[in-house]
């Protein structure tokens, strides 16, 4: 079992969910084994970005992007809804900074909603 730590973005996303949904999102992460990280298969994937190896884990309607930092620890960088622009941008590796990801995640959809009014 791994010790899991969370970035501010991932904790913020979890805090938006009710307790039962939080458990459903985190359960697949807490059940990962070292052998699964060594040989990822769906719903787990692995990719590199700027010299860092990231893992993507599908958990219901969310994608968890994390890094295997040591033998016993994982660091969760992002928890993103699967149908969000932010998730698309991160998966397709478009050039975007972490600050832009957070800004888009918090305000982009609110902006779109205002266009409908």
C-alpha positions in Angstrom: 0.0 0.0 0.0 1.2 3.5 -0.9 1.2 6.7 1.0 -0.7 9.2 -1.2 -0.2 12.9 -1.0 -2.3 15.5 -2.9 -1.6 18.8 -4.6 -3.8 21.8 -3.8 -5.7 21.3 -7.0 -6.5 17.6 -6.3 -7.5 18.3 -2.7 -9.7 21.2 -3.9 -11.4 18.9 -6.5 -12.0 16.2 -3.8 -13.5 18.7 -1.4 -16.1 19.6 -4.0 -17.4 16.0 -3.8 -19.5 14.5 -1.1 -17.8 11.9 1.1 -19.2 8.8 -0.7 -18.0 10.2 -4.1 -14.6 11.0 -2.6 -14.2 7.4 -1.6 -15.2 6.2 -5.0 -12.6 8.4 -6.7 -9.8 7.5 -4.3 -10.4 3.8 -3.9 -8.8 2.7 -7.2 -5.7 4.8 -6.3 -5.4 3.2 -2.8 -5.7 -0.3 -4.3 -2.8 0.0 -6.7 0.2 -2.3 -6.4 3.8 -1.9 -7.5 3.3 -4.6 -10.2 0.4 -2.6 -11.7 2.6 0.5 -11.9 5.4 -1.5 -13.5 3.0 -2.9 -16.2 0.0 -0.5 -16.5 -3.2 -1.8 -18.1 -6.6 -0.1 -18.3 -7.8 1.8 -16.4 -4.2 2.8 -15.6 -1.9 4.5 -18.1 1.6 5.9 -18.1 3.2 8.8 -20.1 6.1 11.1 -19.8 6.0 14.9 -19.8 9.1 17.1 -19.5 11.2 14.2 -18.0 8.6 13.2 -15.4 6.7 9.9 -15.7 3.0 10.5 -14.9 0.3 7.9 -14.4 -3.3 8.4 -15.4 -5.9 6.4 -13.5 -9.6 6.4 -14.5 -11.9 6.4 -11.5 -15.5 6.8 -12.5 -16.1 10.2 -14.1 -12.6 11.4 -13.0 -9.0 11.1 -14.1 -6.3 11.0 -11.5 -2.9 12.2 -12.7 -0.1 11.1 -10.3 3.6 10.4 -10.0 5.3 7.4 -8.3 7.8 9.3 -6.2 9.3 6.4 -4.2 8.8 2.8 -3.3 6.0 3.7 -0.9 4.6 7.1 -2.0 2.5 8.5 -4.8 1.9 12.2 -5.4 -1.4 13.2 -7.0 -0.9 16.2 -9.2 -4.5 16.6 -10.7 -7.9 15.1 -10.3 -10.0 16.2 -13.3 -13.4 15.4 -14.6 -13.2 13.2 -17.7 -15.3 15.6 -19.9 -13.5 18.8 -19.0 -11.4 20.9 -21.3 -8.6 20.8 -18.7 -8.5 17.0 -18.9 -8.4 17.1 -22.7 -5.5 19.7 -22.6 -3.5 17.7 -20.1 -4.0 14.3 -22.0 -3.1 15.8 -25.4 0.0 17.5 -24.1 -0.8 21.0 -25.4 1.6 23.6 -24.0 0.0 24.9 -20.9 1.2 25.9 -17.5 -0.1 24.6 -14.2 -1.5 28.0 -13.4 -3.4 28.0 -16.7 -4.9 24.6 -15.9 -6.2 25.8 -12.5 -7.5 29.1 -14.0 -9.4 27.2 -16.7 -10.7 24.6 -14.4 -12.2 27.2 -12.0 -13.5 29.8 -14.4 -13.8 28.5 -17.9 -17.1 26.6 -17.5 -18.6 29.5 -15.5 -17.7 31.8 -18.5 -19.4 29.5 -20.9 -22.6 29.4 -18.8 -22.7 33.2 -18.8 -22.9 33.1 -22.7 -26.2 31.2 -22.5 -27.9 33.9 -20.5 
